[in-house]
Amino acid sequence: MNKFYFLFIMGALLSISFVDHVYATTFDINMPTGSSSPSAPYFWQNEKTGEATGDIEIVVGDTIIWKNGDQALHAIDSGTNEDGPDGVFSGGTLGPGDFYSFTFSEKGQFPYYCYLHPWMTGVVTVTDEGYKIVADIGKDAGDGQTSFNVDYQYSGILSNPTTNEEQKSITFQITVDAKSNDHNLLMAFPSELIEGPFVVFVNDKKNLNFEYLPDEKVSTIEIELSDNSKTITVVGTKIVPEFGVLSMIILGAAITSMIFIHKSRFNLNF
């Protein structure tokens, strides 16, 4: 009996490993001949979509292979030209014919660049299976330094998020997939970004046909959209605080300056 139980457990573990391996996918991003020149018509060849872009969306567990098909040296580092490498991954310098691969084990957006050719940049967006991401929500609110990602499932695309602190709302533009009959939208909002209960507006009209699942860390909303849906606005009870740390420092400095100027004028008049 114990032997049978042991074999059953081992088989289950092997099955899990096999499933993970089956669903993990590898995608190539090539650096074509001539991409070392800023006047090149394109700098990347994305084999997943066929587009000439360094941007790619994958799921957790997938692998990206950057291949140097150029005659010049190239480099791959996570981060940006402005801020430098962030240490998430680094392929170092790649000679002609060299390649670098990295497997992504966490969700998020991972920008990367070639420090030898600053015009060569890209972003790897990693989601859970079946999920997409709207990134950097909240940068137009609070201190401008804090932002969040919203995961969503939808046949179309959500874009251009706008945060309204006064109304405690976030508005998204909707691109509907005309080929799909499924217009159910599932959105996961971090509670640090916006808190429920929620009110939902579609095309600026209040919509009561949605489900709300509250949670301490992430609140989920599911709503059925239609072919003519253009915008969706989610109104909460609390949103990114109006005065963040940076804002408070600036406000404090301004008040201190006003007091100093007032005292200086008083001393001069005296």
N, C-alpha and C positions, 0 to 999 in steps of 0.2 A: 504493500500500500504506500509506504513512504517513498519507495523507488518510483512508483507510478506518479506520485505527487511531484517529485523532483523533476521528472521528465516533462510533466505538464507545464510546470513553471518555466523551465528552460525553453520549451517550445514557444510559450507565450512571449518571452523576452526576445527570442530570435525573430518572431513574427513582427513585433513592434519595430525592431531595428530594420527589418526588411521593408516594412511599409514606409518608414522614414526615408530610406534610401531611394525607394521607387518614386516618391513624390518630390524629392529634391532634384533640382534642375540646374544645369550649367549653361550660361550664356556668354557668348564672345562679344567683346567690344574691340574692334580693330582700329589701329592707327594707320591709315592708308599712306601710300607714297605721296610725298609732297606736303603732308600735314604739318611739317616743321616750318612752313612758310605762312606768315600771317595773311597772305593773299590767296591761300588755298580755298577752293570752293567749299570744302568741308574737312573736318579734322577727325571725325570718328565714323565708323561703320557699325551700327547697332544691329547685330544679327537676329535679335529677338523680334524687332518691329520692322527692320529693313530701312529705318530712318537714319539719316546722317546726323546723329546727335549722340552726345555722351550721356544723356539722361536715360535712365531705365528704371522700370518698376518691377520688383521681384517679391518673392515671399520668403519668410524666415526659413533658413536652411539651404537656400539657393546659393550658387557660386558664380562669380563673375571672373572671366579670364580676359585680361587686357593683353592684346597681341600687337607687337611692333612690326608692322608691315612696311615701314618706311626705311629709307637708307640712312636716316639720322638717328642720333640718340634721343630717347624720350624718358620720362620719369612718371611714376604714378604715386601720389601721396594723398591721403585723406586730409581735408582742410580746404583753405582758400588762399589765393595769392595775397589777399589783404592781411589775413591773420596768421598765415603760415600753417604748417602741418599740425593736426590735432592728435596724432598718435594712434588713431584707430587702426589704420593699416598703411603700409608703405612697401612699394615694390622696388624702391631704389631706382637706379639707372638701368634702362633696358636698351640693349644694342639691337641692331637689325635682326629680326627673327626671334628675339627673346620674348618671353611672356611672363605675366604675373597673375596669380589667381588668389582670390580671397572668398571665403565662405561667410555669409552674414547670418549671425545667430540671434540678432536682436532687431526689433522694429525701429524705424526712424528714418531720417533723411541724412545721407552721408555724401556731402560734396567732396569732390576730388579735383586735382589739377596736375599739370605738368609744369614744374618750376623752371624747366629749360625753355618752355614756350608758354608764356602766361595766358595767351588767348585760348589755350586748350583747357577747357573746364567741363565738368559734368556733375551729375547728381545721381546717386543710387537711392531709390526710395524702397524701403523694405516694409512689408505689411504682413499681417496674418493671412492665412489662406482665404482668398475671396474678399479681402478688405482692401480699400484704397485709403489714401491719406490726404487731408487738407492741412497743409503745414503753416506754421508761424502765425497762428491766430492769436490776437491780443496785442500784437506789436503796435497797433494804432490806438492802444488804450493804456491806462496806468502810466508807468514810468518809461514805456517804450522799450524796456530791456527784457521783459518776460513774455514768452509766447508758448503756445501749446499746439499739439497736433490733435486733430479730430479724425478718428477712424470711421469709415462708413462703407456700407455695402449698397451698391446701386448699379444698374445697368448703364446709366449715363455718368456724367461728370459734374462734380461740385467745384466751384472756383470762386476767386475774388471775394474772400470773406471780409466783411466790414463790421467792426465792433462799435456799438453805440453805448457809451457808458451811462448816459442820462436815461435811456430807455431800457438799459440792462439787456441788450439784444445783440445777436449776431445774424447778419444777413449773408446768404450765399447765392451766387448765380447758378442756374441749373441748365445743363446741356442734356437734353433727352436723347436717348438712343432710339431712333425711329424704328429700328429693326427688332426691338425687343417688346414683348407684350407684358413684361414684368416691370412695373413702375414702383415697386415697394422700396422705400428708402429706409435704411437702418443707420442711425448715427450714434456714436458713443462720445459723450462730452465729459472731459475731466472736471471734477467738482471744483478744482482750483481755478478753472477758467470761467465756468458758469454753473449756478446751482438752480435746481427746480424747486417747486413745481414749474412747469413750462406752459407757455401759450405759443401756439404755432400759427403763422400767417403764410399762406401761399399766394403769390401774386398780389400781395397786400390785402388779402381777404382772410379773415379769421377762419381757421380750419379746426373742426372739432373731432375729425376722424383720425386720431392718432393714439398710439399706446405709449405710455411712459413707465419705464422701469427704473425707480430710484436706487442709488447705491452710494455708499460712503465715498468712494473714489471716482467711480465712473457712472454716469447716468445715461441710459439708453432710450432713444426715441425711435419709434417705427411709424411711418406715415406712408399712405398710398398716394402717389402723385399721378398726374395725367400727361397726355401728350402736349398740352399747352402750358405746362408749368414752367415758369421762367425764373422765379425767385422763391426762396424760402427764408423766413425770418423766425428765429427761435428767441423768445423772450423769457428770461429767468427772473428769479427773485434777488440774485446777487451775481455780480460779474467782476472781472479783474478790477481790484481796487483803484480808485481814481488817483490816489496819491501813493505811489510806490516809494521805495527807499531813495532813489535818485531824486524824485520830485520833492520829497521832504527836505533833502539836503539843499536843493536849489532854493526852495521856499525859505528855509532857515537862513541861508546866505543873504537872500534878498532882504529879509526882515532885519538882519544884523546891519546890513549896509544902510538901510533907511534910518535905523537908530543912530548909527555913527554920523551920518550926514546931518540929522536933526540936532545932535549934540554939538557938532562942529559949528553949525549956524548959531546955535544958542550962545556958545562961547564967544564967537565973533561979535555978536550983537551986544553981549555983556561988556 
